[in-house]
């Protein structure tokens, strides 16, 4: 049986557990979830699913993919639970938490950030599996810098723990008004041909 991290939250809350948990923590993920990467992250989607179900939720990520040391991140995760219980969260909001992969004494502090627009420039290698099938392997990621001082990627690069409140409603509110003033496409002239 296979499922996504969000599926795990759904099935646990709606079918397996006798009562809903007070808090959901997703992670600890290997690698940061900052900038537009949050759109692709299973770790973040599990937390947003928890928020959708009305449960205080957070995604926790450690900013490394090699030789992870989870002890500090695990201890800090307990602090995030206490933070959510003490402060509460707005409905439909989860926290996206990124922790530098550093000894505690080298972490500068904790900052509330916004999801930045940073992305990674990716490179791929074309490979062939033993059966002769072509596949592509992600061989490198180079971060693209962002100038916004409040952005998650920038604060994390400066050795801060980042806490970003995120919501699953990705509607661009400003664009709704503008698009409503545009002439909409017509569909009455479009015919779907029979496949017969």
C-alpha positions as CSV (number, residue, x, y, z in Angstrom):
1,X,0.0,0.0,0.0
2,X,1.3,3.4,-0.9
3,X,0.3,6.9,0.1
4,X,1.6,10.5,0.5
5,X,2.4,12.1,3.8
6,X,-0.9,14.0,3.5
7,X,-2.6,10.6,3.0
8,X,-1.0,9.4,6.3
9,X,-2.5,12.3,8.1
10,X,-6.0,11.8,6.6
11,X,-6.2,8.1,7.3
12,X,-4.8,8.5,10.8
13,X,-7.1,11.3,11.8
14,X,-10.3,10.1,10.1
15,X,-10.0,6.3,10.4
16,X,-7.3,5.0,12.8
17,X,-7.2,7.3,15.8
18,X,-10.1,7.2,18.2
19,X,-9.9,11.0,18.6
20,X,-8.1,13.7,16.7
21,X,-4.6,14.7,18.0
22,X,-4.1,18.1,19.5
23,X,-1.0,18.7,17.4
24,X,0.6,17.2,14.3
25,X,4.3,17.4,13.6
26,X,5.5,16.4,10.1
27,X,9.2,15.6,9.7
28,X,12.0,15.9,10.5
29,X,12.6,16.3,6.8
30,X,16.1,16.0,5.3
31,X,16.8,19.2,3.5
32,X,15.2,22.7,3.8
33,X,11.7,23.4,2.7
34,X,12.0,27.1,1.8
35,X,10.8,29.3,-1.0
36,X,8.8,27.7,-3.7
37,X,10.0,24.2,-2.6
38,X,7.2,24.2,-0.1
39,X,4.8,23.6,-3.1
40,X,6.5,20.2,-3.8
41,X,7.1,19.0,-0.2
42,X,5.4,16.0,1.2
43,X,6.5,17.1,4.7
44,X,4.8,20.5,4.3
45,X,1.7,18.9,2.7
46,X,1.2,16.7,5.7
47,X,1.2,19.8,7.9
48,X,-1.2,21.7,5.7
49,X,-3.5,18.6,5.6
50,X,-3.5,18.7,9.4
51,X,-4.4,22.4,9.3
52,X,-7.2,21.6,6.8
53,X,-8.5,19.2,9.4
54,X,-8.5,21.9,12.1
55,X,-5.4,20.6,13.9
56,X,-2.4,22.7,15.0
57,X,0.3,21.5,12.6
58,X,3.9,22.1,11.8
59,X,6.4,20.8,9.2
60,X,10.0,20.5,10.6
61,X,13.0,20.4,8.2
62,X,16.7,20.2,8.8
63,X,18.9,22.1,6.4
64,X,21.1,19.3,5.3
65,X,20.9,16.2,3.1
66,X,24.1,14.6,4.4
67,X,25.2,13.3,7.8
68,X,22.2,14.7,9.6
69,X,22.3,15.2,13.4
70,X,18.7,15.2,14.5
71,X,19.1,15.7,18.3
72,X,18.8,19.5,18.4
73,X,16.0,19.5,15.8
74,X,14.1,16.9,17.8
75,X,14.4,18.9,21.0
76,X,13.4,22.1,19.2
77,X,10.3,20.3,17.8
78,X,9.1,20.0,21.4
79,X,9.4,23.8,21.7
80,X,7.4,24.2,18.6
81,X,4.6,22.1,20.1
82,X,4.6,24.3,23.2
83,X,4.7,27.4,21.0
84,X,1.6,26.3,19.0
85,X,-0.3,25.4,22.2
86,X,0.5,28.7,23.9
87,X,0.0,31.0,20.9
88,X,-2.5,29.1,18.9
89,X,-2.7,29.3,15.1
90,X,-5.2,31.0,12.8
91,X,-7.6,28.6,11.2
92,X,-6.2,27.1,7.9
93,X,-2.6,27.9,9.0
94,X,0.3,25.6,9.6
95,X,3.9,26.4,10.5
96,X,6.8,25.6,8.2
97,X,9.9,25.4,10.4
98,X,13.5,25.1,9.1
99,X,16.4,24.4,11.3
100,X,20.1,25.1,10.4
101,X,22.2,21.9,10.5
102,X,24.5,23.4,13.0
103,X,25.5,22.9,16.7
104,X,23.0,24.8,18.9
105,X,25.7,27.4,19.9
106,X,26.2,28.4,16.2
107,X,22.5,29.1,15.6
108,X,21.9,32.9,15.6
109,X,18.3,32.8,16.8
110,X,14.7,32.2,15.8
111,X,12.8,34.4,13.4
112,X,9.3,34.6,12.0
113,X,9.6,34.7,8.2
114,X,7.6,34.9,5.0
115,X,7.7,32.2,2.4
116,X,10.2,33.6,-0.1
117,X,10.3,33.1,-3.8
118,X,13.7,31.5,-3.8
119,X,14.1,28.5,-5.9
120,X,16.9,26.1,-6.9
121,X,18.5,26.0,-10.3
122,X,18.6,22.2,-10.9
123,X,20.7,20.1,-13.1
124,X,19.9,16.6,-14.3
125,X,21.9,13.6,-15.6
126,X,20.4,11.4,-18.2
127,X,20.9,7.8,-17.3
128,X,19.9,4.3,-18.5
129,X,18.7,1.6,-16.2
130,X,19.7,-2.1,-16.6
131,X,16.7,-2.7,-18.8
132,X,17.6,0.1,-21.2
133,X,15.1,2.6,-20.0
134,X,16.1,6.2,-19.9
135,X,15.6,8.1,-16.7
136,X,16.9,11.4,-15.2
137,X,18.7,11.9,-12.0
138,X,18.8,15.2,-10.1
139,X,22.5,15.8,-9.9
140,X,22.7,19.2,-8.4
141,X,20.8,22.1,-6.9
142,X,22.2,25.7,-6.8
143,X,20.1,28.1,-4.7
144,X,19.0,31.3,-6.5
145,X,19.4,34.2,-4.1
146,X,16.5,36.4,-3.0
147,X,16.8,40.0,-1.8
148,X,13.8,40.0,0.6
149,X,15.3,40.2,4.1
150,X,12.2,38.6,5.6
151,X,12.3,35.6,3.3
152,X,12.7,32.1,4.8
153,X,15.7,31.0,2.6
154,X,17.7,34.2,3.5
155,X,17.1,33.9,7.2
156,X,18.0,30.2,7.2
157,X,21.2,31.0,5.2
158,X,22.1,33.5,8.0
159,X,21.9,30.5,10.5
160,X,18.5,31.4,11.9
161,X,15.7,28.9,12.7
162,X,12.8,30.1,10.5
163,X,9.1,29.8,11.4
164,X,6.8,30.6,8.5
165,X,3.0,30.6,8.9
166,X,1.6,29.1,5.7
167,X,-1.9,28.5,4.4
168,X,-3.2,26.0,1.8
169,X,-5.3,28.7,0.1
170,X,-3.1,29.7,-2.7
171,X,-5.6,32.0,-4.4
172,X,-4.1,35.2,-5.7
173,X,-6.6,37.7,-4.3
174,X,-5.4,40.7,-6.3
175,X,-5.7,38.8,-9.6
176,X,-9.3,37.8,-8.9
177,X,-10.5,41.4,-9.3
178,X,-8.4,42.0,-12.4
179,X,-9.5,38.8,-14.2
180,X,-13.1,39.4,-13.5
181,X,-12.8,42.6,-15.6
182,X,-11.3,40.7,-18.5
183,X,-13.3,39.2,-21.3
184,X,-13.6,35.5,-20.5
185,X,-13.0,32.8,-23.1
186,X,-16.1,31.5,-24.9
187,X,-16.9,27.8,-24.7
188,X,-20.1,27.6,-26.8
189,X,-18.0,27.3,-30.0
190,X,-15.8,24.6,-28.7
191,X,-16.9,21.1,-29.7
192,X,-15.5,17.8,-28.3
193,X,-15.2,15.4,-31.1
194,X,-16.5,11.9,-30.6
195,X,-13.8,9.3,-30.4
196,X,-15.5,6.7,-32.6
